[in-house]
């Protein structure tokens, strides 16, 4: 059995007032289990009482599925004296209660209360009430959902998958232990009649990745307490194959520096709590073996099964690929057999728009990272220096008539080259133009529309006669339209910290 000190206690009155009511109560220990037929009761019946030394009493409660048992415990006992009151739950976790008045909810199917003493100085009293919770409202979420764990009262939160078991991860900005997760209960099924698995704190802090037995996992908070953590549900099979999978939060207030050393494959899902844009501002990759040097970035979570949009390996000039814009609040980084150092900054970053010779990267609209958001997008690289811009439309997907993606290169308001597509196209070839700016505009409304443009910026090409000379740049427009993701484990070491 595991022993947890109970954190959900509320000092309603002072010790003086509580224990002023000491009475000579009947301390005979009930020898039959108590069921919901006795919906309310207390022990001792006479109220708060001084218990004799060497006293032991265990009281068994039988709790129907879909019910909880509410306990209010009063004691001044300190376990260091050998006097204690402990309540076990349905998965045999022991909850020890600190001095004061405490509230505790025991889930189905059973709970045992144990009072034991070595001295004759401690006072004990508890009351119970059986409560039917089958009338709670359901809040349903698919896997891949992010939820702030301020779970509202009289609701339960159901996470479902059409693939198989569901697992759950939590994260908070401070990367500190969140005691309030002990007040959130986890059920192995689609409602509060399902088997109880433990508290969320227990569920997410096991050495082995925990999961539901079926395709549903339910969370509920009977206490009404507030957590500062966020939660993420995933298909278990989508993350179980990683040697390490973790969920981390970003904020525009601080950058996030991370160091990963994995001998296998690890994955990290990032969620920014206050911005729809994040920038990868540094990445360094060291070898583990020659066949596995790669870092990938995918939209959303592993459960969303999205295609990789960005890839990095040790052979590329990764410093020249910084910064890289990621226009979403939710994405996943996968590390293959590498030692990797990364740095993220969230919120608008002016350095994204600053060109420099040797810079390479990708321009990706929001809809490519999240197909449920607006695809409209515009960005401009601008400088007083004239550069050679090389760019290629790796992928253009136009879902609605009238939508188009346009790249314009120019100098001092004079356009030196334009490429525009209003239809689907894939890798039509590299275009080149000189100018002091390059503007990419996506006039689109459908969330099914997207594009991906790769680019390279160089010192002005000396073979081009003037900044206004254009090579392989054209307007390409058709009237027809096609519809069309500091702790260690055995195989990985990871450190992430705010900076």
C-alpha positions as CSV (number, residue, x, y, z in Angstrom):
1,X,0.0,0.0,0.0
2,X,1.1,3.6,-0.6
3,X,0.8,6.2,2.1
4,X,-0.2,9.8,1.3
5,X,-0.6,12.6,3.7
6,X,-3.9,14.2,3.0
7,X,-3.6,17.7,1.6
8,X,-7.3,18.6,1.4
9,X,-7.9,19.8,4.9
10,X,-9.8,23.0,5.9
11,X,-9.4,24.4,9.4
12,X,-13.0,25.5,10.0
13,X,-12.6,26.1,13.8
14,X,-9.7,26.4,16.1
15,X,-8.4,23.4,18.0
16,X,-9.7,25.0,21.2
17,X,-13.2,25.2,20.0
18,X,-13.2,21.8,18.3
19,X,-11.8,19.8,21.2
20,X,-13.8,21.7,23.9
21,X,-16.6,19.3,23.0
22,X,-14.8,16.2,24.4
23,X,-17.4,13.6,25.6
24,X,-17.5,10.1,26.9
25,X,-18.5,8.4,23.7
26,X,-19.0,4.8,22.8
27,X,-15.7,3.6,21.3
28,X,-16.9,0.1,20.4
29,X,-15.6,-0.7,16.9
30,X,-18.3,-1.6,14.4
31,X,-17.7,-5.2,13.3
32,X,-20.0,-5.1,10.2
33,X,-19.3,-3.3,7.0
34,X,-21.3,0.0,6.5
35,X,-23.2,0.4,3.2
36,X,-25.2,3.1,1.6
37,X,-28.2,1.9,3.5
38,X,-26.7,3.9,6.3
39,X,-26.5,7.0,4.2
40,X,-25.1,9.2,7.0
41,X,-23.3,8.6,10.3
42,X,-20.4,9.4,12.6
43,X,-17.9,7.8,14.8
44,X,-17.8,8.1,17.7
45,X,-21.5,8.9,17.9
46,X,-20.9,11.2,20.9
47,X,-18.6,13.5,19.0
48,X,-14.9,14.4,19.4
49,X,-13.5,12.1,22.0
50,X,-10.2,11.3,23.7
51,X,-9.2,7.8,22.7
52,X,-7.3,5.5,25.1
53,X,-3.8,4.2,24.6
54,X,-3.2,1.1,22.5
55,X,-6.6,1.5,20.7
56,X,-7.1,-0.1,17.3
57,X,-10.3,0.1,15.2
58,X,-10.9,-0.6,11.5
59,X,-14.2,0.3,10.0
60,X,-15.1,-1.0,6.5
61,X,-17.3,0.9,4.1
62,X,-18.9,-0.5,0.9
63,X,-19.5,2.1,-1.8
64,X,-21.7,1.4,-4.8
65,X,-20.5,2.2,-8.3
66,X,-21.4,5.8,-9.3
67,X,-21.2,6.9,-5.6
68,X,-18.6,8.5,-3.4
69,X,-18.3,8.6,0.3
70,X,-17.7,12.0,1.9
71,X,-15.7,12.0,5.1
72,X,-15.1,15.0,7.5
73,X,-12.3,14.1,9.9
74,X,-11.4,16.0,13.1
75,X,-8.2,15.1,15.0
76,X,-5.3,16.6,16.9
77,X,-3.2,13.4,16.5
78,X,0.3,13.6,15.3
79,X,1.7,10.4,13.7
80,X,5.0,10.9,15.4
81,X,3.4,9.9,18.7
82,X,2.0,6.7,17.1
83,X,-1.6,8.1,17.1
84,X,-3.2,8.3,13.7
85,X,-6.4,8.1,11.6
86,X,-5.9,6.7,8.1
87,X,-8.4,6.1,5.4
88,X,-7.7,3.7,2.6
89,X,-9.3,4.0,-0.9
90,X,-10.5,1.6,-3.5
91,X,-6.9,1.0,-4.8
92,X,-5.5,0.5,-1.3
93,X,-3.8,3.9,-1.1
94,X,-3.6,5.0,2.5
95,X,-4.5,8.6,3.3
96,X,-3.1,9.9,6.6
97,X,-4.8,13.0,8.1
98,X,-3.0,15.9,9.7
99,X,-4.2,17.8,12.8
100,X,-7.3,19.9,12.1
101,X,-10.5,19.3,10.2
102,X,-10.2,17.6,6.8
103,X,-12.5,16.8,3.9
104,X,-12.0,13.6,2.0
105,X,-13.9,11.8,-0.8
106,X,-13.6,8.1,-1.1
107,X,-14.5,6.6,-4.5
108,X,-16.2,3.2,-5.1
109,X,-16.0,0.3,-4.3
110,X,-14.7,0.3,-0.8
111,X,-12.9,2.3,1.9
112,X,-11.5,1.5,5.3
113,X,-11.0,3.8,8.2
114,X,-8.3,2.9,10.7
115,X,-7.8,4.6,14.1
116,X,-4.9,3.5,16.1
117,X,-3.2,5.0,19.2
118,X,-0.2,4.4,21.4
119,X,-0.9,7.3,23.8
120,X,-4.1,8.5,25.5
121,X,-3.7,12.1,24.5
122,X,-5.3,12.2,21.0
123,X,-8.8,13.1,20.0
124,X,-10.7,11.7,17.0
125,X,-14.0,12.1,15.3
126,X,-15.3,11.6,11.7
127,X,-18.6,11.8,9.9
128,X,-19.6,10.2,6.6
129,X,-22.2,10.7,3.9
130,X,-22.9,8.5,0.8
131,X,-23.4,10.7,-2.3
132,X,-24.7,9.6,-5.7
133,X,-22.6,11.3,-8.5
134,X,-24.2,9.7,-11.6
135,X,-26.1,12.9,-12.3
136,X,-22.9,14.9,-12.9
137,X,-22.7,16.6,-16.3
138,X,-20.4,15.2,-18.9
139,X,-17.8,17.3,-20.7
140,X,-16.4,15.3,-23.6
141,X,-13.0,15.8,-25.2
142,X,-11.2,13.8,-27.9
143,X,-7.6,12.7,-27.5
144,X,-5.1,15.4,-28.6
145,X,-7.1,17.9,-26.5
146,X,-5.4,20.4,-24.1
147,X,-7.4,21.2,-21.0
148,X,-6.7,23.6,-18.1
149,X,-7.2,21.5,-15.0
150,X,-9.5,23.9,-13.2
151,X,-12.2,21.2,-13.4
152,X,-15.6,22.7,-12.5
153,X,-17.8,21.2,-9.9
154,X,-20.7,18.8,-10.8
155,X,-18.9,17.9,-14.1
156,X,-16.8,15.0,-15.1
157,X,-14.4,15.2,-18.1
158,X,-14.4,12.3,-20.6
159,X,-11.5,11.7,-23.0
160,X,-12.2,9.3,-25.7
161,X,-10.2,7.6,-28.5
162,X,-11.4,5.6,-31.5
163,X,-8.1,3.7,-31.6
164,X,-7.5,2.2,-28.2
165,X,-6.4,3.0,-24.7
166,X,-6.1,6.6,-23.5
167,X,-3.2,8.0,-21.5
168,X,-2.7,11.4,-19.8
169,X,0.1,13.9,-19.1
170,X,0.2,17.1,-17.1
171,X,2.4,20.2,-17.2
172,X,2.7,23.6,-15.5
173,X,4.7,26.7,-16.2
174,X,6.8,26.4,-13.1
175,X,7.6,22.7,-13.6
176,X,6.8,22.2,-9.9
177,X,4.8,19.5,-8.2
178,X,1.1,20.5,-8.2
179,X,-0.5,19.3,-5.0
180,X,-3.9,20.0,-6.4
181,X,-3.6,17.1,-8.8
182,X,-4.3,14.9,-5.8
183,X,-7.8,16.2,-5.7
184,X,-8.6,15.1,-9.3
185,X,-9.8,11.5,-9.6
186,X,-9.2,9.2,-12.6
187,X,-11.8,6.6,-13.7
188,X,-11.1,3.8,-16.1
189,X,-14.1,4.3,-18.4
190,X,-16.7,6.7,-19.8
191,X,-18.4,7.9,-16.6
192,X,-18.2,7.8,-12.8
193,X,-19.5,4.3,-12.6
194,X,-16.2,3.1,-14.1
195,X,-13.5,1.6,-11.9
196,X,-11.4,4.1,-10.0
197,X,-7.7,4.2,-11.0
198,X,-6.3,6.7,-8.5
199,X,-5.7,10.4,-8.3
200,X,-4.3,12.2,-11.2
201,X,-1.1,12.9,-9.3
202,X,-0.7,9.1,-8.8
203,X,-1.6,8.4,-12.5
204,X,0.9,10.7,-14.1
205,X,3.8,10.1,-11.7
206,X,4.2,6.3,-12.1
207,X,7.4,4.9,-13.6
208,X,5.4,3.1,-16.3
209,X,3.1,5.0,-18.6
210,X,-0.5,4.6,-17.4
211,X,-3.5,4.0,-19.6
212,X,-7.2,3.1,-19.6
213,X,-8.2,-0.5,-20.2
214,X,-10.7,0.6,-22.9
215,X,-11.1,3.7,-25.2
216,X,-12.2,6.2,-22.5
217,X,-10.7,7.9,-19.5
218,X,-12.6,10.1,-17.1
219,X,-11.4,12.9,-14.7
220,X,-13.4,14.6,-11.9
221,X,-12.7,17.0,-9.1
222,X,-15.2,16.6,-6.2
223,X,-13.3,19.2,-4.0
224,X,-13.8,22.2,-6.3
225,X,-10.1,23.1,-5.8
226,X,-8.2,25.1,-8.5
227,X,-5.1,23.6,-10.2
228,X,-2.6,25.7,-12.2
229,X,-1.6,22.7,-14.4
230,X,-2.7,21.8,-17.9
231,X,-3.5,18.3,-19.1
232,X,-3.1,16.4,-22.4
233,X,-4.9,13.2,-23.4
234,X,-3.3,11.0,-26.1
235,X,-3.8,7.7,-27.7
236,X,-1.6,5.4,-25.6
237,X,-0.4,3.5,-28.7
238,X,0.7,6.8,-30.3
239,X,3.1,7.7,-27.5
240,X,4.0,4.3,-25.9
241,X,6.6,3.6,-28.5
242,X,8.9,6.5,-27.4
243,X,11.6,5.8,-24.9
244,X,10.4,9.1,-23.3
245,X,7.3,11.2,-24.0
246,X,6.6,14.4,-22.1
247,X,4.3,17.4,-22.2
248,X,5.7,20.9,-21.6
249,X,4.3,24.5,-21.5
250,X,5.6,27.6,-23.1
251,X,4.8,31.2,-22.3
252,X,5.6,34.6,-24.0
253,X,7.0,35.8,-20.7
254,X,10.0,33.5,-20.8
255,X,12.0,31.5,-23.3
256,X,12.5,27.8,-22.8
257,X,15.9,26.1,-23.1
258,X,16.0,22.3,-23.4
259,X,18.7,19.7,-23.5
260,X,17.9,16.1,-24.6
261,X,20.2,13.1,-24.7
262,X,18.4,10.0,-26.0
263,X,19.8,6.7,-27.2
264,X,16.4,5.9,-28.8
265,X,13.5,8.0,-29.9
266,X,11.9,10.6,-27.6
267,X,9.0,13.1,-28.2
268,X,7.9,16.3,-26.5
269,X,4.6,18.1,-27.0
270,X,4.7,21.8,-26.4
271,X,1.7,24.0,-25.6
272,X,2.0,27.8,-25.4
273,X,-0.6,29.2,-22.9
274,X,-0.7,32.7,-24.2
275,X,0.4,33.0,-27.9
276,X,-0.3,31.4,-31.2
277,X,3.3,31.8,-32.4
278,X,6.6,30.3,-31.2
279,X,10.1,30.6,-32.6
280,X,12.8,28.0,-32.6
281,X,15.8,30.3,-32.0
282,X,18.5,27.8,-31.5
283,X,19.1,24.1,-32.2
284,X,22.4,22.2,-31.8
285,X,22.6,18.5,-32.6
286,X,25.5,16.2,-31.5
287,X,26.0,12.6,-32.7
288,X,24.9,9.4,-30.9
289,X,25.1,7.2,-34.0
290,X,25.5,8.0,-37.6
291,X,22.2,6.6,-38.6
292,X,20.0,8.5,-36.2
293,X,20.8,12.2,-36.3
294,X,17.5,13.9,-36.7
295,X,15.0,16.2,-35.0
296,X,11.5,16.6,-36.4
297,X,8.7,19.1,-35.7
298,X,5.1,18.0,-36.3
299,X,1.8,19.9,-35.8
300,X,-0.3,19.3,-32.7
301,X,0.1,16.0,-30.8
302,X,1.1,12.5,-31.7
303,X,-2.6,11.5,-31.5
304,X,-3.4,13.9,-34.4
305,X,-1.0,12.0,-36.7
306,X,0.1,15.1,-38.7
307,X,2.9,15.2,-41.2
308,X,6.4,16.5,-40.3
309,X,6.9,20.1,-41.4
310,X,10.4,20.8,-40.2
311,X,13.5,18.5,-40.0
312,X,17.0,19.1,-38.7
313,X,20.1,17.0,-38.7
314,X,23.8,17.4,-37.8
315,X,24.8,17.8,-41.4
316,X,22.8,21.0,-42.0
317,X,23.8,24.5,-41.2
318,X,21.3,24.7,-38.4
319,X,22.5,28.0,-37.1
320,X,21.6,29.5,-40.5
321,X,18.1,28.2,-40.1
322,X,17.4,30.3,-37.1
323,X,15.0,31.7,-36.2
324,X,12.2,29.5,-37.5
325,X,8.6,30.6,-37.1
326,X,6.0,28.0,-35.7
327,X,2.6,29.5,-36.0
328,X,0.7,27.5,-33.5
329,X,0.3,27.1,-29.8
330,X,0.6,23.3,-30.0
331,X,3.3,21.2,-31.7
332,X,5.5,18.1,-31.1
333,X,9.3,17.7,-31.3
334,X,10.7,14.2,-32.0
335,X,14.3,13.5,-31.3
336,X,16.0,10.4,-32.9
337,X,19.1,9.0,-31.1
338,X,20.7,12.3,-30.6
339,X,22.1,14.8,-28.1
340,X,20.1,18.0,-28.8
341,X,19.9,21.5,-27.4
342,X,17.0,23.7,-28.3
343,X,15.7,27.1,-27.4
344,X,12.2,28.5,-27.9
345,X,10.8,32.0,-27.6
346,X,7.0,32.5,-27.8
347,X,5.0,35.6,-28.8
348,X,5.9,38.0,-31.6
349,X,9.7,38.1,-32.4
350,X,10.9,40.9,-34.7
351,X,14.1,38.9,-35.5
352,X,11.9,36.6,-37.7
353,X,11.6,39.4,-40.3
354,X,15.3,40.3,-40.4
355,X,17.2,38.8,-43.4
356,X,20.8,37.9,-43.4
357,X,23.2,36.2,-45.9
358,X,23.2,32.4,-45.6
359,X,19.8,32.3,-43.9
360,X,17.5,29.4,-44.9
361,X,14.1,28.3,-43.6
362,X,10.5,27.7,-44.2
363,X,7.4,29.9,-44.4
364,X,4.4,28.0,-43.1
365,X,0.9,29.5,-42.4
366,X,-1.2,28.8,-39.3
367,X,-3.4,26.3,-41.2
368,X,-0.5,24.0,-41.9
369,X,0.1,23.7,-38.1
370,X,-3.5,23.5,-37.2
371,X,-6.1,22.7,-39.8
372,X,-8.9,24.2,-37.7
373,X,-7.7,27.8,-37.7
374,X,-7.8,30.6,-40.3
375,X,-5.1,30.3,-43.0
376,X,-4.8,34.0,-43.7
377,X,-1.2,35.1,-43.4
378,X,1.4,37.8,-44.3
379,X,5.0,38.2,-43.5
380,X,7.8,40.4,-44.8
381,X,11.6,40.0,-44.6
382,X,13.0,43.5,-44.9
383,X,16.4,45.2,-44.9
384,X,18.2,48.3,-46.2
385,X,20.6,45.8,-47.9
386,X,19.8,44.2,-51.2
387,X,19.9,40.4,-51.1
388,X,19.2,37.5,-53.5
389,X,16.1,35.7,-52.4
390,X,15.6,32.1,-53.6
391,X,12.3,30.4,-52.8
392,X,10.3,27.3,-53.8
393,X,6.6,26.4,-53.3
394,X,7.1,23.0,-51.8
395,X,3.4,22.6,-51.4
396,X,0.3,24.7,-52.1
397,X,-3.2,23.5,-51.3
398,X,-6.1,25.8,-52.4
399,X,-9.5,24.7,-51.2
400,X,-11.7,27.6,-52.2
401,X,-12.1,29.7,-55.4
402,X,-10.4,33.1,-55.2
403,X,-7.8,32.1,-52.7
404,X,-4.1,32.6,-53.6
405,X,-0.6,32.6,-52.2
406,X,1.8,35.3,-53.4
407,X,5.5,36.0,-53.0
408,X,6.7,39.5,-54.0
409,X,10.4,40.6,-54.0
410,X,11.2,44.2,-54.5
411,X,13.4,47.3,-53.7
412,X,12.1,50.7,-52.5
413,X,8.5,49.8,-53.4
414,X,9.5,48.6,-56.9
415,X,8.6,45.0,-57.5
416,X,11.4,42.9,-59.0
417,X,9.6,39.6,-59.0
418,X,6.2,38.0,-58.2
419,X,5.0,34.4,-58.1
420,X,1.4,33.7,-57.4
421,X,-0.6,30.5,-57.3
422,X,-4.4,30.1,-57.0
423,X,-4.4,26.4,-57.5
424,X,-2.7,23.3,-56.1
425,X,1.0,22.9,-56.9
426,X,3.9,21.0,-55.5
427,X,7.6,21.8,-55.9
428,X,7.4,23.8,-59.2
429,X,11.1,24.8,-59.0
430,X,13.2,27.5,-57.3
431,X,12.6,31.1,-58.1
432,X,15.3,33.8,-57.7
433,X,15.1,37.6,-57.4
434,X,17.1,40.5,-55.9
435,X,15.6,43.0,-53.5
436,X,15.5,44.6,-50.1
437,X,12.3,42.8,-49.1
438,X,10.4,39.6,-49.7
439,X,6.7,39.6,-48.8
440,X,4.6,36.4,-48.6
441,X,0.8,36.8,-48.5
442,X,-1.8,34.1,-48.3
443,X,-5.3,35.4,-49.1
444,X,-7.4,32.5,-48.0
445,X,-10.4,31.7,-45.8
446,X,-10.8,28.0,-45.8
447,X,-8.9,26.1,-43.0
448,X,-8.3,23.4,-45.6
449,X,-6.0,25.7,-47.6
450,X,-2.3,25.8,-46.8
451,X,1.2,26.2,-48.2
452,X,4.8,25.6,-47.4
453,X,7.6,27.7,-49.0
454,X,11.3,27.1,-48.4
455,X,13.7,30.0,-48.9
456,X,17.3,30.9,-48.9
457,X,18.9,34.4,-48.6
458,X,22.3,35.2,-50.1
459,X,24.5,38.2,-50.7
460,X,23.4,39.8,-54.0
461,X,24.2,37.6,-57.0
462,X,27.0,39.3,-58.9
463,X,25.9,37.6,-62.1
464,X,22.7,39.6,-62.1
465,X,23.1,42.9,-63.8
466,X,21.1,45.0,-61.3
467,X,18.8,44.6,-58.2
468,X,15.8,44.7,-60.5
469,X,16.9,41.8,-62.7
470,X,14.7,38.8,-62.3
471,X,15.7,35.2,-63.0
472,X,13.0,32.5,-63.2
473,X,10.3,34.6,-61.6
474,X,6.8,34.7,-63.1
475,X,3.2,35.1,-62.3
476,X,1.5,31.8,-62.3
477,X,-2.3,32.0,-62.0
478,X,-5.1,29.7,-63.1
479,X,-8.8,30.4,-63.1
480,X,-9.7,26.8,-62.3
481,X,-9.6,25.6,-58.7
482,X,-9.2,22.0,-57.4
483,X,-10.7,21.2,-54.1
484,X,-9.1,19.2,-52.3
485,X,2.1,17.8,-33.0
486,X,15.5,18.0,-14.9
487,X,14.4,14.4,-15.0
488,X,16.0,11.2,-16.4
489,X,15.0,7.7,-17.5
490,X,17.1,4.8,-18.6
491,X,17.3,5.7,-22.3
492,X,16.9,9.5,-22.2
493,X,18.1,12.4,-20.2
494,X,16.1,15.7,-20.5
495,X,16.4,19.1,-18.9
496,X,14.1,22.0,-19.8
497,X,14.1,25.3,-17.9
498,X,12.7,28.8,-18.3
499,X,15.2,31.5,-19.2
